[in-house]
Amino acid sequence: MAIVKTERHEDMPPPVSQTGVIGWLRENLFSSPLNGLLTLISIYVAWVALSGIINYAFIHANFAGETRADCTDSGACWVFIKARFGQIMYGFYPPEERWRVDVGYVLGAIGLFAILSDVVKNKKWPAVYMFGVYPVICFFLFSGGYFGLPTVETSEWGGLFLTLVLASVSIFVALPLGIVLALGRRSDMPIVRMLCVGFIELIRGVPLITVLFMASVMLPLFLPEGVNFDKLLRALVGMSLFSAAYMAEVVRGGLQAIPKGQLEAAKTLGLGYWQAMALIILPQALKISIPSIVNTFIGLFKDTTLVLIIGLLDLLSIVKAGTTDKEWVGMATEGYVFVAAVFWVFCFSMSRYSIWLEHKLHTGHKR
Amino acid sequence: MSEAAAANQQSDVAIQLIGMHKWYGEFHVLKDINLTVERGEKIVVCGPSGSGKSTMIRCINRLEEHQQGQIIVDGIELTNDVKKIDEIRREVGMVFQHFNLFPHLTVLENCTLAPIWVRKTPKAEAEADAMKYLERVKIPEQALKYPGQLSGGQQQRVAIARSLCMNPRIMLFDEPTSALDPEMISEVLDTMISLAEEGMTMICVTHEMGFAKTVADRVMFMDAGEIIEQAPPEEFFENPQSERTKLFLSQILHNA
């Protein structure tokens, strides 16, 4: 006997136990007696840990005062950070010139906002500004010597300022250079491919510390007498090339994930190699590599602390130097906690931005 | 356009393959292929998988390189000259089995990309053109969606529209319906039939024998890298000459 259904079943809302706050709680936290118990234990552990941190960092912390003697309560002595704040932020940059760094920050923040946010739709001018104009402005602004600005030697740069200079220059150089290296590694031209593979494998095969060490100690030995690069410049070149090699491999991973048909379709439509790469392949490849690219950026940002070994005073090393001051003996914990917090804020922001970007670029496609 | 191409525009030959051979490493994929396609002619190529059908049509727009013999498209001979390759690719449209739409661009952007960047058409004009072709394949309302939001049949029709936006004189179809659900095959075939009726020169690799009977001027059977038999559809289906063709036809028509 044939079964024929003549009426359509109406759509019904899901059962109440699956939706709303109660449904969520039951589903996720108290789905069984054991899970309920684990939830309660977890809440207790989190409370114990958090209350300790809050007590140390805020409730019993010392904020007021000028010297070590003002730290009377049992918690952190933030007076140390306060007293050395200028140095932690700017290093030995002369206090009366520090406004130049601040102007640089503001100009950079405007450019970054234009390029990264949704507000400005046409990215052409922000890109020209960020990649072409801004670096030049910063160069003259920070090192001076022109337009009546007194010269500030790079040896006086330090603190968070130096960390940001190292990180942003490396990031800005590494991404484009990494893309070029990745394309070169997949090129049909044997010489180009060999050069790219050689460069990537050589750089990836050695630790960053040795690259920095070579750039700062060995390079001058090979240069003719009297020729001398700035130490910061050498560190920047070393870090940029190092991260470009890593970036190249990340981008190559993305390129490999794009089906061959995409390039074939682009060719069939008459697009040339560079057009196909710029319009079809790279937008897709970079999009799927966003998590790995940001991962590399975050790693790079934290690796800037390694310039310590060639005597540059970045955020970490300047705080470390501060803790050896006999006026402030025993302030290492406060110093490192503060540095960790600053690094965390920057790295976490990058991470959140990448998640937002991934979400925005998602076009709901499968191929 | 080169002089040779201009001179050839009046001639009736659209594509000519002369003694063409191709190898993948040691493997001889295409053996002595000779084929002349006249302007406006529709050719259906069939044959078992691995017989070299796709490879042959992919040689025509240089997605694959041939090693021996000549390929002349629209009066231009395919060599390593990149300019000539680009010139040919602009005249030859291609539709793939897996659509190969650009997933990061909307349907409209998929269609206007090549006109804007290759032909330097102003954006507004390219968009108006694209809408015209999207209407022709009956999906203008999907123009602002992304390919991933469309069904397979719709995606393939977008792919056809995208090719048409470059005003090709020749269209190559590489198993355009093989990746589609059965209920979507006919919408793509209908589009192809209407294109054929307008006089487009077409080479289709397909197993849709109904399509072959309706539109083909010639049906070609390939096996093991060789063209075994070619004939007008009535003759090909009613009275195949070679044993291999008979066997192949009995296998695919048995299920139809």
Interface residues (C-beta under 8 A of the other chain):
Chain A: P259 G261 Q262 E264 A265 A266 K267 T268 L269 G270 L271 G272 Q275 L279 I280 P283 Q284 K287 L361 T363 G364 H365 K366 R367
Chain B: N61 R62 L63 D86 R89 R90 V92 G93 M94 F96 H98 N100 L101 F102 P103 H104 L113 A114 W117 V118 Y146 P147 G148 Q149 R162 S163 M166
